[in-house]
C-alpha cells in the first residue's frame, strides 16, 4: 500500500500561490495520484488527479516529477474559502490510506 | 453536490438504540465505501462493497453492520454503540473497487450518548 507524507499545516495569505508537496516513495507503476479537499464536517472533495508530468484544471495544478515519488499541488491566488485540509492519495480506491493531510489556513 | 447523498445528516442515539445510516449514489458506480472520521483523526476505511459483495472489513466491531442491497444503496446498521463511536461517518463511491477516484457524500454526524 502506497503511503503518503505531507506537511501537517501551512499558512498563506489571500492572493498568494500555495504549493503543497507530498511524498509517495513506494508508488506503484499503475497508481494515480489524487488530491482531495475537505472542509470541517463535510466529505472530501476531489480536486485533481494525475499520473505524470503536469495536470491543470480550473481549480489547481498538479506537478509530478519523472520518478513519481512526489507530487506538488499548486493553488493559484488562494482565497479565504480555500482554508481546508488537503489530502494526497495514491493507489486504487479500495486500498486508500488517508493520513492527516495538510491543514491550509488562509489569512486576509 | 457529488451525486452521493447520506441520511440523516445528524444523529443522536443512546447506547441501547438501534439506528441505520443510509447512503445513495446516483453516479452509476459499482463500488461503495464506509469511512469513519473521529475528531482530529484521519479517515478510517471501514467497509468496501464491490458489485454488492463485501470485499473489505477493516477489523470493524460487530456493532457496525453494513448492508448493500444493490449497487446504488449502502446502509450501516448501528446497535449498542459506545460513546467513542461518535464521529463523522462518510460514504463514498467509485466506478469499481480498483478505480482511481472516489466521490464522497456529505457525511452523517453521529453522537452516542
Interface residues (C-beta under 8 A of the other chain):
Chain A: X32 X34 X36 X41 X42 X43 X44 X45 X46 X49 X92 X93 X94 X96 X98 X99 X100 X101
Chain B: X2 X4 X31 X33 X35 X42 X43 X44 X45 X48 X50 X55 X56 X88 X90 X91 X92 X94 X97 X98 X99 X100 X101 X102 X103 X104 X105 X106 X107 X109
